[in-house]
Amino acid sequence: MKRRDLLASAGALAALGIAGCGRAEPPRPAAKPAMLVHRDPGCGCCLAWAEQAEAAGYAVRVVDTRAIASVKQGLGVPPDLAGCHTAQVEGLVIEGHVPFPALARLRAERPVGVIGLAVPGMPRGSPGMEMPDGASDSFTVFAFAANGRRAPFGA
């Protein structure tokens, strides 16, 4: 190969690298879904649930408020489905100690009319309410609509 051909080939390879045909960029990780958790500042189980939400892949921000009942009302949570804390993610309302597989299913399926999920009260054994002795209560996850209708929602 002549020196002139070698230099031309080297120049062509350099031009390809500059044009972006060199090394492929590694794929970027998908952004974590943002979750806003409203809670009464005196409640510790809400923080335990929020920590589990982070471990489940959410970018969690916790806001303390003494007006938690107003938050729930403003977001359309039926009073009889009220739980401990209220979260918002991707336009959905998550009330109380909802298990993360149920939340993942809701995000994937997006049933028509459903604005959120709720676990009423603070059942032992639900996420964030684990007991040292392993005790748990049975509980139901409810899907609810803006008009107050609700139905059980399995994970």
matplotlib code that plots the C-alpha trace (Angstrom):
import matplotlib.pyplot as plt

x = [0.0, 1.3, 1.8, -0.8, -3.4, -2.6, -3.1, -6.4, -7.7, -6.6, -8.4, -11.6, -11.6, -11.1, -14.0, -16.3, -15.4, -16.1, -19.4, -20.5, -20.0, -17.3, -18.3, -22.0, -23.2, -24.2, -28.0, -29.2, -31.2, -34.9, -35.8, -37.5, -41.1, -41.5, -43.6, -44.9, -45.9, -48.0, -47.9, -48.6, -45.2, -45.8, -46.2, -43.3, -44.9, -45.4, -41.6, -41.2, -43.6, -41.7, -38.4, -40.0, -41.2, -37.7, -36.5, -39.2, -37.8, -39.6, -38.0, -39.7, -40.2, -42.0, -43.9, -45.1, -48.5, -50.8, -53.7, -53.5, -57.4, -57.5, -54.9, -57.0, -60.2, -58.5, -57.2, -60.6, -59.9, -63.2, -63.3, -64.0, -60.9, -58.6, -55.3, -52.2, -50.6, -51.4, -49.0, -49.2, -47.4, -48.0, -51.4, -52.6, -53.5, -52.1, -53.8, -52.3, -50.1, -50.7, -48.4, -46.1, -47.1, -50.6, -49.3, -47.2, -50.3, -52.3, -49.6, -49.4, -53.1, -54.6, -58.2, -60.7, -62.1, -59.7, -57.9, -56.2, -55.7, -56.3, -55.7, -58.0, -56.6, -53.2, -53.3, -50.5, -48.3, -49.0, -45.9, -44.5, -46.6, -44.5, -44.5, -41.5, -43.4, -44.7, -48.3, -50.5, -54.1, -55.9, -56.6, -58.0, -56.6, -59.4, -59.3, -61.4, -62.9, -63.5, -67.2, -66.5, -67.1, -64.6, -63.8, -61.3, -58.0, -55.7, -52.0]
y = [0.0, 3.4, 6.1, 8.3, 5.4, 4.8, 8.5, 8.6, 5.5, 6.9, 10.2, 8.4, 6.4, 9.5, 11.2, 8.3, 8.6, 12.3, 11.7, 9.4, 6.1, 5.1, 3.8, 3.3, 5.2, 2.9, 2.8, 5.3, 3.9, 4.7, 7.6, 6.5, 7.5, 10.5, 9.9, 12.6, 11.3, 13.5, 12.5, 13.7, 14.6, 12.5, 9.2, 6.9, 4.1, 6.5, 6.9, 3.1, 2.8, 5.7, 3.8, 0.7, 2.8, 4.0, 0.4, -0.5, 2.0, 5.3, 8.7, 9.6, 13.1, 13.2, 16.3, 16.7, 18.3, 18.7, 19.2, 15.6, 15.3, 18.3, 16.7, 13.4, 15.3, 17.4, 14.3, 12.6, 9.9, 8.5, 9.1, 5.5, 4.4, 6.7, 5.3, 6.7, 8.7, 9.8, 9.5, 10.7, 9.1, 9.6, 11.3, 8.4, 8.6, 6.0, 5.9, 4.2, 1.1, -0.1, -3.0, -2.1, -5.0, -3.6, -0.1, -1.6, -3.3, -0.1, 1.9, -0.8, -1.4, 2.1, 1.0, 3.5, 5.8, 4.6, 7.4, 5.5, 2.6, 2.5, 0.3, 1.7, 2.0, 0.7, -3.1, -5.0, -6.7, -4.3, -2.5, -0.2, -1.9, -5.1, -6.4, -7.8, -10.9, -11.3, -10.7, -9.5, -8.6, -9.5, -6.4, -5.5, -3.1, -1.1, 0.7, 3.9, 6.4, 10.1, 9.5, 7.4, 4.0, 1.3, -2.3, -4.8, -4.7, -7.7, -7.4]
z = [0.0, -0.9, 1.7, 0.0, 0.2, 3.8, 4.7, 2.8, 4.6, 8.0, 7.1, 6.1, 9.4, 11.4, 9.6, 10.4, 14.1, 14.1, 12.3, 15.2, 13.4, 15.8, 19.2, 20.1, 23.2, 26.1, 26.7, 29.3, 32.2, 32.2, 34.5, 37.7, 37.9, 40.3, 43.3, 45.8, 49.2, 51.5, 55.1, 58.6, 60.1, 63.2, 61.3, 60.9, 58.9, 56.0, 55.8, 55.8, 52.9, 51.1, 51.6, 50.1, 47.1, 46.5, 46.6, 44.1, 41.7, 42.3, 42.8, 46.0, 47.5, 50.9, 52.0, 55.6, 56.0, 59.0, 56.4, 55.1, 55.1, 52.7, 50.5, 50.3, 49.6, 46.9, 45.2, 45.3, 47.9, 49.2, 52.9, 53.7, 51.8, 53.6, 54.8, 56.4, 53.6, 50.1, 47.1, 43.6, 40.7, 36.9, 37.6, 39.8, 43.5, 45.9, 49.3, 52.2, 52.3, 48.7, 47.7, 44.9, 42.6, 42.6, 41.8, 38.9, 37.5, 37.7, 35.9, 33.2, 32.6, 33.3, 33.6, 32.2, 35.0, 37.7, 39.4, 42.1, 44.5, 48.3, 51.2, 54.0, 57.5, 58.5, 58.3, 59.9, 57.4, 54.6, 53.0, 55.7, 58.4, 58.9, 62.4, 64.2, 65.0, 61.5, 62.4, 59.6, 58.9, 55.7, 53.6, 50.3, 47.7, 46.1, 42.8, 42.9, 40.4, 40.6, 41.1, 44.2, 42.7, 43.8, 43.3, 44.7, 42.7, 42.9, 42.4]

ax = plt.figure().add_subplot(projection="3d")
ax.plot(x, y, z, "-o")
ax.set_aspect("equal")
plt.show()
